[in-house]
Amino acid sequence: MKKLGRILGIGAGLGAGVFAIGAGAAALGGLALARRSVTPEDEAEELVSLVSLERDESGLIARFRGPSADVPGRTSFLFDRGRGNVQLSEAILPDDGPGVARRIVAAAGTELHPGRTGRLTGWWYLAPEDLGFRTERIEYETELGPATAWIVHPKRAKRGRWAVHVHGRGAEPAEVLRGVRPAVNAGITSLVISYRNDRGAPRGVEGRYGMGLSESRDVDAAIAEALRRGADRVTLFGWSMGGTASLLAATIGEHRDRIDGVILDSPGVDWESLLRHHAGVARAPKVLTDIGIGLLERGLVRGGEPGGIKFERLTPEAFAENLRVPVLLHASRGDTYVPSTGAERLAALAPDRVQLNLVDEGEHVRIWNMDPEAWESRTELFARSLPKVGWRG
C-alpha cells in the first residue's frame, strides 16, 4: 500500500481512500481512466436511425429516433462510414408523427432511405470545395513525418495573411470547415490541417493524444508551412482540443511571434478540471480520478507527450500569464462535454486580451449550429480587426 502511494505520489488522505476501495481495484480503475483519456476512440457509435422520409409543400422531412435525435440547432446526418451526408435544419415543432422531424437542406453521397443508422454531428461541410472557394490538397512536414492539409484561397487574398484551422479530439479536419468562411471572406488564406493520430497524418507517440501539448507542435509545423508559402502573420482557429493546441502555440510555441490572434470554439483550457468533470459524469470515485491524473502526469500511463502530461501548462492561469495577442472565445453554458467554466475563467484573467462570446445554448462545438450568421459575423469582424504582428497589449 505504501509502495503504491509512493509510485502515484499520493498522501495519507488519498491512501486511506484507496484502502477503502481496495488498492488493486483503485489502481486498475485509475489506470483505465488514464488510458481512456489519451486513447483515440474507434468510429463514433451510431446513435440515431432514420425512421421515415416525408414530403410537404416545402420539401423533404426526415424523422429520427435515438438519444441525440433532438440535439438543438442545425446538424448533419453522417452514415455509411461518412460516405453519406445530409444537412438538416433544427428540429421542427412536434406533431403526431414518429421521432424528431427535421427538414433536409441538402444531401450528398450514399442514397438515403428509412432504416439508415448514423450519427448527428455539428459538422456541416465534408470537403473544402463545398465552401465554393478554390482549394488545394497539400502535405506539410511535422516532427513525425508528413501530414495532409487543405488550403482554401480567398477570391481577394490579403498579402501575407494566413490562418491555421485546428480540429478537436477524435474529430477530422472537416469539423472546422464551418469556421473557414469568415477567414476567407476577410481575405485570409486558410490552412486546414490534420495532425498526429488522424487519418492522413503520422501516428503519435504510443498512438495516443497529448491533450494539446504534443499536438501544438503540429500546429507549429503548420505555421511554418504557412510562413514558407508567404505568410507574414498567422491567425489560429482552434476547436475543442484544437483550441488547447492553438493556445499553446500562441503562448509558448516556436512561432508565437508570428501569430496575430486566436479564435477559439469550445476550447479545452483547464484539463485537470475537465478530466474530473468526465470522471464525475461516469460516477468514478474521486480517488480513482486522482490516481489516473497522477499516472498521466508522471508518465506511468504513457500519453502522446513523452515524460508525462504537464497539467500545470493546461490551466487558464498559465494561458493568461503568457497570452500576448487578442483572442475571440466562443463558449456555451450548454456544453456538457467541455464546461464553459474554464473559458470564463480565462476571459476573467485576461479581459484586455480575451473577448468572450458566451451563449446559453449549444452543445460542444455546436455554437455555430445554433446561429451560423451571428457566429460568422462576429468571427469575421474580429479577424478583420487584428493588428499586425508586434501588438503586445
Residue, then its C-alpha position, 0 to 999 in steps of 0.5 A: m500500500k505504501k509502495l503504491g502511494r509512493i509510485l502515484g505520489i499520493g498522501a495519507g488522505l488519498g491512501a486511506g481512500v484507496f484502502a477503502i476501495g481496495a488498492g488493486a481495484a483503485a489502481l486498475g480503475g485509475l489506470a483505465l481512466a488514464r488510458r481512456s483519456v489519451t486513447p483515440e476512440d474507434e468510429a463514433e457509435e451510431l446513435v440515431s436511425l432514420v425512421s421515415l422520409e416525408r414530403d410537404e409543400s416545402g420539401l423533404i422531412a426526415r424523422f429520427r429516433g435515438p438519444s441525440a435525435d433532438v440535439p438543438g440547432r442545425t446538424s448533419f446526418l453522417f452514415d455509411r462510414g461518412r460516405g453519406n451526408v445530409q444537412l438538416s435544419e433544427a428540429i421542427l415543432p412536434d406533431d403526431g408523427p414518429g421521432v424528431a422531424r427535421r427538414i433536409v437542406a441538402a444531401a450528398g453521397t450514399e442514397l438515403h432511405p428509412g432504416r439508415t443508422g448514423r450519427l448527428t454531428g455539428w459538422w456541416y461541410l465534408a470537403p473544402e470545395d463545398l465552401g465554393f472557394r478554390t482549394e488545394r490538397i497539400e502535405y506539410e512536414t511535422e516532427l513525425g513525418p508528413a501530414t495532409a492539409w487543405i488550403v482554401h484561397p480567398k477570391r481577394a487574398k490579403r498579402g501575407r495573411w494566413a490562418v491555421h484551422v485546428h480540429g478537436r479530439g477524435a474529430e477530422p479536419a472537416e469539423v472546422l470547415r464551418g469556421v473557414r468562411p469568415a477567414v476567407n471572406a476577410g481575405i485570409t488564406s486558410l490552412v486546414i490541417s490534420y495532425r498526429n493520430d488522424r487519418g492522413a497524418p503520422r501516428g503519435v507517440e504510443g498512438r495516443y493524444g497529448m491533450g494539446l501539448s504534443e499536438s501544438r507542435d503540429v500546429d507549429a509545423a503548420i505555421a511554418e508551412a504557412l510562413r514558407r508559402g508567404a505568410d507574414r502573420v498567422t491567425l489560429f482557429g482552434w476547436s475543442m482540443g484544437g483550441t488547447a493546441s492553438l493556445l499553446a502555440a500562441t503562448i509558448g510555441e516556436h512561432r508565437d511571434r508570428i501569430d496575430g490572434v486566436i479564435l477559439d470554439s469550445p476550447g479545452v483550457d483547464w484539463e485537470s478540471l475537465l478530466r474530473h468533470h468526465a470522471g464525475v459524469a461516469r460516477a468514478p470515485k474521486v480517488l480513482t480520478d486522482i490516481g489516473i491524473g497522477l499516472l498521466e502526469r508522471g508518465l506511468v500511463r504513457g500519453g502522446e507527450p513523452g515524460g508525462i502530461k504537464f497539467e500545470r501548462l493546461t490551466p487558464e492561469a498559465f494561458a493568461e500569464n503568457l497570452r500576448v495577442p487578442v483572442l475571440l472565445h466562443a463558449s456555451r453554458g450548454d456544453t456538457y462535454v467541455p464546461s464553459t467554466g474554464a473559458e470564463r475563467l480565462a476571459a476573467l484573467a485576461p479581459d484586455r486580451v480575451q473577448l468572450n462570446l458566451v451563449d446559453e445554448g449549444e452543445h460542444v462545438r455546436i455554437w455555430n449550429m445554433d446561429p451560423e450568421a451571428w457566429e460568422s459575423r462576429t468571427e469575421l469582424f474580429a479577424r478583420s480587426l487584428p493588428k499586425v504582428g508586434w501588438r503586445g497589449 
